[in-house]
Amino acid sequence: MEQPVSIATHESTTGSRVLVVEGRKDGRGQAQVDLQNLLRRIAQEQLPLSEITDRYIEAIIEVAGGNKVAAAKILGIDRKTLYRRADRRRRRNQGG
């Protein structure tokens, strides 16, 4: 059974939106990510939209401590969609 995860966003002292995840699956407690900074860094690479979304999903999974159910909740998508996207990316990276 998945442990409960608390997810919230708030504005940092710099005015940036920050995602806060508590109860990570990896047991490391709380994690935070500056969403605007993350998206800005990804956008600077001028990648195709599919690559941008894949990287964003990977970052959210990491912030959730590998808890894909929590990551899907953060992303506002069904967990099956998240698993399907992750599987597609894995296959693409393996060259097939």
C-alpha positions in Angstrom: 0.0 0.0 0.0 1.3 3.5 -0.9 2.1 5.8 2.0 0.1 9.0 2.1 1.7 11.9 0.3 1.0 15.6 0.9 1.3 17.9 -2.1 1.1 21.7 -2.1 2.3 24.7 -4.1 3.2 28.0 -2.6 4.9 31.2 -3.7 8.6 31.5 -2.6 10.3 34.6 -1.3 11.4 35.3 -4.9 7.8 35.2 -6.2 8.3 31.8 -7.9 5.8 28.9 -7.6 7.3 26.1 -5.6 5.9 22.5 -5.4 6.3 20.8 -2.0 5.9 17.1 -1.6 6.0 15.4 1.8 5.9 11.6 2.5 8.1 10.6 -0.4 8.3 6.9 -1.3 12.1 7.0 -0.9 11.7 8.1 2.7 13.7 11.3 2.3 10.9 13.4 3.7 10.1 16.7 2.0 11.1 17.8 -1.4 10.7 21.1 -3.2 11.1 22.1 -6.8 10.9 25.6 -8.3 8.5 25.0 -11.1 9.2 28.2 -13.0 12.9 27.6 -12.9 12.5 24.0 -14.1 10.3 25.1 -17.0 12.6 28.0 -17.9 15.7 25.6 -18.1 13.8 23.1 -20.2 12.5 25.8 -22.6 16.0 27.2 -23.1 17.0 24.0 -24.8 14.3 24.5 -27.5 13.2 20.9 -27.6 10.2 19.3 -29.2 7.1 19.4 -26.9 7.2 15.6 -26.4 10.7 15.8 -25.0 9.7 18.8 -22.8 6.8 16.9 -21.3 8.8 13.8 -20.8 11.5 15.7 -18.9 8.9 17.5 -16.8 7.2 14.2 -15.9 10.6 12.7 -15.0 11.3 15.7 -12.7 8.0 15.4 -11.0 8.5 11.6 -10.4 11.9 12.5 -8.9 10.4 15.1 -6.6 7.8 12.6 -5.6 10.6 10.3 -4.5 9.7 7.7 -7.2 6.1 7.5 -6.2 4.3 7.4 -9.5 0.9 7.6 -8.0 1.8 10.8 -6.2 3.5 12.1 -9.4 0.3 11.4 -11.4 -1.7 13.3 -8.8 0.7 16.3 -9.0 0.5 16.3 -12.8 -3.3 15.9 -12.8 -3.2 12.8 -15.0 -4.3 9.2 -14.4 -1.6 6.9 -13.1 -2.1 4.7 -16.2 -1.3 7.6 -18.4 1.9 8.3 -16.4 3.0 4.6 -16.7 2.2 4.6 -20.4 4.3 7.8 -21.0 7.2 6.5 -18.9 7.1 3.2 -20.9 7.0 5.0 -24.2 10.0 7.1 -23.2 11.9 4.1 -22.0 11.3 2.2 -25.3 12.3 5.3 -27.3 15.6 5.7 -25.3 16.3 2.0 -26.0 16.0 2.6 -29.7 12.8 0.7 -30.3 
